[in-house]
């Protein structure tokens, strides 16, 4: 299996090379040259453990890695999760399920991809005899999950950009209190979109990128999206057969990577009827699916900070498929977005999507309602998924983070402070962070000084 760029101006690469490269040199994002049909394998996979399912799934994509190594990497990735099912499916009532994706080491759904990606990077360093420098930007959870995926990995350094004051205090502590010498938490003035734009400019400098063997940890890295496909597959296999034709996966999302993973799995033959894109008040994706127009606006800080995004980088992969896999059309649309900040689509594949929008004013009430009805505590991002639940569908809401990561919001809503031992331990550790301008030149200087 080879991997091609959405913009069509980069030679096809193997899986390992596409993972190592991250962002395609032409500015596009890597995708498999074809998607496999998995429909004939679903019955056989029903009895797999989560690590077994992950290894089986990646066997169709990482064709340059031996099956035994994939199994080992998957086992090591998920052995640290604190629930025996890794991603438990919790039923609240006859038409509402919650897929809990917060049982990993940093208590967020990003752990599913980044624990596995850390093992891929470790293998790359070992096989090639080279060190690697990993660069990412985060609106909250990606940074800590990426850092914890690379803790203790020889030959690696990780640099994470995040907007100063726009993550929760505990999210920041998960990035800046590890004490690991290969971890650099870089706080920038501005928004996540500012950090991500600077990151893409850094990756656009091919000489710098090659010199430091720079790789991406954001969901621009295809391995991230593929690893997230697995939990949709896991959940679908565990749903009662009679409800599968009526399900809607409800996905809190800002960067579109989480819901894209489910949509790609649907294109692989898994009969998922539909998805609801659940946004916070930074609602560019809600407006897109309501009107057909993608228009970039200002970012407004919210109670669900990981979704405070206006430039959804994974939308480009969705565009590629929706525009008939035509890279010239993708280049045209992405050029228009860069120039005008907006694009109106005459037609694109949104038939299986609905969307909802949740203001800050709604979030505490939703958290309170869930607690009173089901004795269930949802974090602010997950709470957004419970806005406008459809009565004609069975909802599977993705719980993207542990509520203990957002104690102020939870306490104000229900008067109960959720706790987790790993977070409590962070409160006594010193913060080690580096203030830096969200500018490519400043980021390059810092990496020049600290790269391995």
C-alpha positions as CSV (number, residue, x, y, z in Angstrom):
1,X,0.0,0.0,0.0
2,X,1.4,3.4,-1.0
3,X,0.3,6.8,0.1
4,X,-0.4,9.9,-2.1
5,X,-0.8,13.6,-1.4
6,X,-4.2,15.3,-1.6
7,X,-2.6,17.9,-3.8
8,X,-1.0,15.4,-6.2
9,X,2.4,16.9,-6.5
10,X,4.4,14.5,-4.2
11,X,5.6,11.0,-5.2
12,X,3.8,8.1,-3.6
13,X,5.4,6.9,-0.3
14,X,5.3,3.7,1.8
15,X,3.4,3.7,5.0
16,X,6.5,4.2,7.2
17,X,7.8,7.0,4.9
18,X,4.4,8.8,4.9
19,X,4.3,8.6,8.8
20,X,7.9,9.9,9.0
21,X,7.1,12.8,6.6
22,X,3.8,13.8,8.1
23,X,2.9,16.8,5.9
24,X,3.4,16.2,2.2
25,X,6.1,18.4,0.7
26,X,3.5,19.9,-1.7
27,X,1.5,21.1,1.3
28,X,-1.1,18.4,1.1
29,X,-2.0,15.5,3.4
30,X,-1.2,11.9,2.8
31,X,-4.0,9.3,2.1
32,X,-3.9,5.6,1.1
33,X,-3.9,5.2,-2.7
34,X,-7.0,3.1,-2.2
35,X,-9.2,2.2,0.7
36,X,-9.7,-1.5,1.4
37,X,-13.1,-3.1,1.7
38,X,-13.4,-4.5,5.2
39,X,-17.0,-5.7,5.1
40,X,-16.1,-9.4,4.7
41,X,-13.9,-9.3,7.9
42,X,-16.3,-7.8,10.4
43,X,-17.7,-11.1,11.7
44,X,-14.2,-12.6,12.2
45,X,-13.1,-9.4,14.0
46,X,-16.0,-9.4,16.5
47,X,-14.1,-11.5,19.1
48,X,-10.8,-9.5,19.0
49,X,-9.4,-7.6,21.9
50,X,-8.8,-3.9,21.3
51,X,-5.0,-4.4,20.6
52,X,-5.8,-7.4,18.3
53,X,-8.3,-5.3,16.4
54,X,-5.8,-2.5,16.0
55,X,-3.1,-4.8,14.6
56,X,-5.6,-6.5,12.2
57,X,-6.8,-3.1,10.9
58,X,-3.3,-1.7,10.5
59,X,-2.3,-4.9,8.6
60,X,-4.2,-3.5,5.6
61,X,-2.3,-0.2,5.7
62,X,1.2,-0.7,7.2
63,X,2.1,-3.3,4.6
64,X,5.8,-2.6,5.0
65,X,5.7,-3.6,8.7
66,X,5.6,-7.3,9.7
67,X,2.4,-8.5,11.3
68,X,4.2,-9.6,14.5
69,X,5.7,-6.1,15.0
70,X,2.2,-4.5,14.5
71,X,0.8,-6.8,17.2
72,X,3.6,-5.9,19.6
73,X,3.2,-2.2,19.0
74,X,-0.5,-2.4,19.6
75,X,-0.2,-4.4,22.8
76,X,2.3,-2.0,24.2
77,X,0.2,1.0,23.1
78,X,-2.9,0.0,25.0
79,X,-1.5,-1.9,28.0
80,X,-1.3,1.4,30.0
81,X,-5.0,2.2,29.6
82,X,-6.9,1.9,32.9
83,X,-10.0,0.0,31.7
84,X,-10.0,-3.7,30.6
85,X,-12.0,-2.8,27.4
86,X,-9.7,0.1,26.5
87,X,-12.6,1.9,25.0
88,X,-15.7,0.9,27.0
89,X,-19.2,1.4,25.5
90,X,-21.5,2.6,28.2
91,X,-25.3,2.5,27.7
92,X,-27.2,5.4,29.4
93,X,-30.7,4.4,28.1
94,X,-32.3,2.5,25.2
95,X,-31.1,4.9,22.6
96,X,-28.0,6.6,24.1
97,X,-24.5,5.1,24.3
98,X,-21.3,6.8,25.4
99,X,-18.0,5.5,23.9
100,X,-15.5,6.4,26.6
101,X,-12.2,7.4,25.0
102,X,-10.5,8.8,28.1
103,X,-8.9,5.8,29.8
104,X,-5.4,6.4,28.4
105,X,-2.4,7.9,30.2
106,X,-3.5,11.5,29.5
107,X,-7.2,10.9,29.9
108,X,-8.2,12.0,26.3
109,X,-9.1,10.4,23.0
110,X,-5.8,11.5,21.5
111,X,-4.1,8.7,23.5
112,X,-5.5,6.1,21.1
113,X,-3.5,7.4,18.2
114,X,-0.5,8.9,19.9
115,X,0.5,5.9,22.1
116,X,0.5,3.8,18.9
117,X,2.3,6.6,16.9
118,X,5.0,6.8,19.5
119,X,5.7,3.2,19.0
120,X,5.9,3.7,15.2
121,X,8.4,6.5,15.8
122,X,10.5,4.3,18.1
123,X,10.6,1.6,15.5
124,X,11.6,4.1,12.8
125,X,14.5,5.3,14.9
126,X,15.6,1.7,15.6
127,X,15.3,0.5,12.0
128,X,16.9,3.5,10.4
129,X,19.5,4.2,13.0
130,X,18.5,7.9,13.1
131,X,17.0,10.2,15.7
132,X,13.8,12.1,15.0
133,X,12.4,15.5,16.1
134,X,8.6,15.7,16.4
135,X,6.8,19.0,16.1
136,X,3.1,19.5,16.9
137,X,0.5,22.1,17.8
138,X,-2.3,21.6,20.2
139,X,-5.5,23.2,21.4
140,X,-5.4,21.1,24.5
141,X,-5.2,17.3,24.4
142,X,-3.0,16.5,21.4
143,X,0.1,17.9,23.0
144,X,0.0,16.0,26.2
145,X,-0.9,12.7,24.4
146,X,1.9,13.1,21.9
147,X,4.4,13.9,24.7
148,X,3.4,10.8,26.7
149,X,3.6,8.7,23.6
150,X,7.3,9.6,23.3
151,X,8.3,9.6,26.9
152,X,11.3,7.4,27.3
153,X,11.7,6.8,23.6
154,X,15.4,6.9,22.7
155,X,16.5,9.2,19.9
156,X,13.5,11.5,20.0
157,X,12.7,15.0,20.9
158,X,9.2,16.5,20.9
159,X,8.3,20.2,20.5
160,X,4.6,21.1,21.2
161,X,3.2,24.6,20.5
162,X,0.1,25.6,22.4
163,X,-1.8,28.9,22.9
164,X,-0.9,30.5,26.2
165,X,-3.8,30.7,28.6
166,X,-6.2,28.9,26.2
167,X,-5.8,25.4,27.5
168,X,-7.1,24.2,30.8
169,X,-4.5,24.4,33.7
170,X,-4.4,20.6,33.9
171,X,-3.9,20.2,30.2
172,X,-0.9,22.6,30.4
173,X,0.5,20.7,33.4
174,X,0.3,17.4,31.4
175,X,2.6,19.0,28.8
176,X,4.9,21.1,31.0
177,X,5.4,19.0,34.2
178,X,6.8,15.7,32.8
179,X,10.4,16.5,33.8
180,X,11.6,14.6,30.7
181,X,14.7,16.2,29.0
182,X,13.4,15.4,25.4
183,X,10.1,17.3,25.9
184,X,9.7,21.0,25.1
185,X,6.3,22.7,25.8
186,X,6.2,25.9,23.8
187,X,3.5,28.4,24.7
188,X,2.7,31.1,22.1
189,X,0.6,34.2,22.2
190,X,-2.5,33.9,20.0
191,X,-4.7,31.0,19.1
192,X,-4.3,27.3,18.1
193,X,-4.8,28.4,14.5
194,X,-1.9,30.8,14.8
195,X,0.3,28.0,16.2
196,X,-0.8,25.5,13.5
197,X,-0.2,28.0,10.7
198,X,3.4,28.6,12.0
199,X,3.9,24.8,12.2
200,X,2.8,24.3,8.6
201,X,5.3,27.0,7.5
202,X,8.1,25.3,9.3
203,X,7.3,22.0,7.6
204,X,7.2,23.9,4.3
205,X,11.0,24.6,4.6
206,X,12.2,21.3,3.1
207,X,15.9,21.9,3.9
208,X,15.2,22.6,7.6
209,X,12.8,19.6,7.7
210,X,15.3,17.2,6.2
211,X,18.2,18.5,8.3
212,X,16.4,17.8,11.6
213,X,14.4,14.7,10.4
214,X,11.3,16.6,11.4
215,X,8.0,14.7,11.7
216,X,4.4,15.8,12.5
217,X,2.4,14.6,15.4
218,X,-0.8,16.5,14.6
219,X,-3.7,14.8,12.8
220,X,-2.1,16.0,9.6
221,X,-0.1,12.7,10.2
222,X,-2.1,9.9,8.5
223,X,-1.3,7.3,11.2
224,X,-3.3,9.5,13.7
225,X,-6.5,9.3,11.6
226,X,-6.1,5.5,10.9
227,X,-5.6,4.7,14.6
228,X,-8.8,6.6,15.4
229,X,-10.7,4.5,12.8
230,X,-10.2,1.5,15.1
231,X,-12.4,2.8,18.0
232,X,-15.3,3.3,15.6
233,X,-14.9,-0.2,14.4
234,X,-14.6,-1.5,18.0
235,X,-17.8,0.3,19.0
236,X,-19.7,-0.8,16.0
237,X,-18.8,-4.5,16.6
238,X,-20.1,-4.2,20.2
239,X,-23.4,-2.5,19.5
240,X,-26.5,-4.8,19.5
241,X,-27.1,-5.9,15.9
242,X,-30.6,-4.6,16.0
243,X,-29.6,-1.0,16.6
244,X,-26.7,-0.8,14.1
245,X,-29.0,0.3,11.2
246,X,-30.2,3.3,13.3
247,X,-27.0,4.6,14.9
248,X,-25.5,8.0,14.6
249,X,-22.0,8.6,15.9
250,X,-22.0,12.0,17.6
251,X,-18.5,13.4,17.5
252,X,-17.3,16.6,19.4
253,X,-14.7,18.0,17.0
254,X,-12.9,21.1,16.0
255,X,-10.1,19.9,13.6
256,X,-12.3,17.4,11.8
257,X,-9.8,14.5,12.3
258,X,-12.0,12.6,14.8
259,X,-15.1,12.5,12.7
260,X,-13.1,12.0,9.5
261,X,-11.8,8.7,10.9
262,X,-15.3,7.4,11.3
263,X,-16.3,8.6,7.8
264,X,-13.3,6.9,6.2
265,X,-14.2,3.7,8.0
266,X,-17.7,4.0,6.4
267,X,-16.0,4.2,3.0
268,X,-14.2,0.9,3.8
269,X,-17.5,-1.0,4.0
270,X,-18.5,-0.7,7.7
271,X,-22.2,0.1,7.5
272,X,-22.3,3.2,9.7
273,X,-25.5,5.2,8.8
274,X,-24.4,8.6,9.9
275,X,-22.4,11.1,11.9
276,X,-23.2,14.3,13.8
277,X,-20.5,16.9,13.9
278,X,-20.8,18.5,17.4
279,X,-19.2,21.9,17.6
280,X,-18.9,24.5,20.4
281,X,-19.4,28.2,19.8
282,X,-16.5,28.2,17.3
283,X,-18.8,26.6,14.8
284,X,-17.2,26.7,11.4
285,X,-18.0,23.0,10.8
286,X,-21.6,23.5,11.9
287,X,-22.0,26.4,9.5
288,X,-20.4,24.3,6.7
289,X,-22.9,21.5,7.0
290,X,-25.8,23.8,7.4
291,X,-25.0,26.1,4.5
292,X,-22.4,24.6,2.2
293,X,-20.0,27.5,2.9
294,X,-16.7,27.1,4.7
295,X,-15.9,30.6,6.1
296,X,-13.1,31.2,8.5
297,X,-14.0,33.5,11.4
298,X,-12.5,34.6,14.7
299,X,-11.8,32.2,17.5
300,X,-13.6,32.8,20.8
301,X,-12.3,31.1,24.0
302,X,-14.8,28.7,25.3
303,X,-15.5,26.2,28.1
304,X,-14.6,23.4,25.6
305,X,-11.1,24.8,24.6
306,X,-9.9,21.8,22.6
307,X,-12.5,22.8,19.9
308,X,-11.5,26.4,19.8
309,X,-10.5,26.1,16.1
310,X,-11.5,27.8,12.9
311,X,-9.1,26.2,10.5
312,X,-9.8,22.4,10.4
313,X,-6.8,20.9,8.8
314,X,-8.3,17.5,8.2
315,X,-11.0,19.0,6.1
316,X,-8.6,18.7,3.2
317,X,-8.8,14.9,3.3
318,X,-12.6,15.1,3.2
319,X,-12.4,17.5,0.3
320,X,-10.1,15.1,-1.7
321,X,-12.7,12.3,-1.6
322,X,-15.7,14.7,-1.9
323,X,-14.2,16.3,-5.1
324,X,-13.8,13.0,-6.9
325,X,-10.2,12.4,-5.8
326,X,-9.1,15.3,-8.0
327,X,-5.9,16.9,-6.7
328,X,-6.2,19.9,-9.1
329,X,-9.6,20.7,-7.6
330,X,-8.2,20.3,-4.1
331,X,-5.4,22.8,-4.9
332,X,-8.0,25.2,-6.3
333,X,-10.2,25.1,-3.2
334,X,-7.3,25.3,-0.7
335,X,-5.9,28.2,-2.7
336,X,-9.3,30.0,-2.5
337,X,-9.5,29.4,1.3
338,X,-6.0,30.8,1.8
339,X,-6.7,33.9,-0.3
340,X,-10.3,34.6,0.6
341,X,-10.9,32.8,3.9
342,X,-14.1,31.3,2.5
343,X,-15.3,28.8,-0.2
344,X,-18.9,27.9,-1.2
345,X,-19.4,24.4,-2.4
346,X,-21.8,23.6,-5.2
347,X,-21.8,20.0,-4.1
348,X,-19.8,17.8,-1.8
349,X,-20.5,14.6,0.1
350,X,-22.4,15.5,3.2
351,X,-25.3,13.1,2.9
352,X,-24.4,11.1,6.0
353,X,-23.6,14.2,8.2
354,X,-25.7,16.3,10.5
355,X,-24.3,19.0,12.7
356,X,-25.0,20.8,16.0
357,X,-23.7,23.8,17.8
358,X,-23.3,24.3,21.6
359,X,-22.8,27.7,23.2
360,X,-21.0,28.1,26.5
361,X,-24.4,29.0,28.0
362,X,-25.6,25.5,27.2
363,X,-22.7,23.4,28.5
364,X,-23.3,23.6,32.3
365,X,-27.0,22.8,31.9
366,X,-26.2,19.7,29.8
367,X,-23.6,18.5,32.3
368,X,-26.2,19.0,35.1
369,X,-28.9,17.2,33.2
370,X,-26.7,14.2,32.5
371,X,-25.7,14.0,36.1
372,X,-29.3,14.2,37.4
373,X,-30.7,11.7,34.8
374,X,-28.0,9.1,34.7
375,X,-25.5,9.9,37.5
376,X,-23.0,10.4,34.6
377,X,-20.4,13.2,34.6
378,X,-19.4,14.4,31.1
379,X,-16.6,16.8,30.4
380,X,-17.4,20.1,28.5
381,X,-16.5,18.7,25.1
382,X,-18.5,15.6,25.5
383,X,-21.4,17.7,26.7
384,X,-21.5,19.4,23.3
385,X,-22.4,16.0,21.8
386,X,-25.6,15.9,23.8
387,X,-27.0,19.1,22.2
388,X,-29.8,18.4,19.7
389,X,-29.8,14.6,20.1
390,X,-32.0,13.1,17.3
391,X,-35.0,11.0,18.6
392,X,-35.1,8.9,15.4
393,X,-31.5,7.6,15.9
394,X,-29.5,5.6,18.4
395,X,-26.8,8.0,19.5
396,X,-23.2,6.9,20.2
397,X,-21.6,10.0,21.8
398,X,-17.8,10.0,21.8
399,X,-16.6,11.0,25.3
400,X,-13.4,12.7,24.3
401,X,-11.9,13.6,27.7
402,X,-12.1,12.7,31.4
403,X,-14.1,15.3,33.3
404,X,-11.4,15.7,35.9
405,X,-9.4,17.7,33.3
406,X,-12.0,20.5,33.6
407,X,-12.8,20.7,37.3
408,X,-13.9,24.3,37.4
409,X,-16.7,23.8,34.8
410,X,-17.9,20.6,36.4
411,X,-18.0,22.1,39.9
412,X,-19.9,25.1,38.7
413,X,-22.4,22.8,37.0
414,X,-23.1,20.1,39.6
415,X,-21.1,21.0,42.8
416,X,-18.9,17.9,42.5
417,X,-15.2,18.0,41.8
418,X,-14.1,15.0,39.6
419,X,-10.6,13.8,40.4
420,X,-8.1,11.4,38.9
421,X,-4.8,10.3,40.6
422,X,-2.6,11.1,37.7
423,X,-3.9,14.7,37.6
424,X,-3.6,15.2,41.3
425,X,0.1,14.1,41.2
426,X,0.8,16.9,38.6
427,X,-0.4,19.7,40.9
428,X,2.8,19.5,42.9
429,X,5.2,19.4,40.0
430,X,7.0,22.5,38.6
431,X,5.9,23.9,35.2
432,X,8.7,24.0,32.6
433,X,7.5,25.9,29.6
434,X,9.2,28.1,27.0
435,X,7.5,31.3,25.7
436,X,8.0,31.7,22.0
437,X,6.5,33.8,19.2
438,X,4.1,32.0,16.9
439,X,6.5,32.7,14.0
440,X,8.3,30.1,11.9
441,X,11.7,31.8,12.4
442,X,11.4,31.7,16.2
443,X,10.3,28.1,16.2
444,X,13.2,27.1,13.9
445,X,15.7,28.8,16.1
446,X,14.5,27.0,19.1
447,X,14.6,23.6,17.3
448,X,18.1,24.4,16.0
449,X,19.2,24.7,19.6
450,X,17.4,21.7,21.1
451,X,17.0,19.1,18.4
452,X,18.5,15.6,18.8
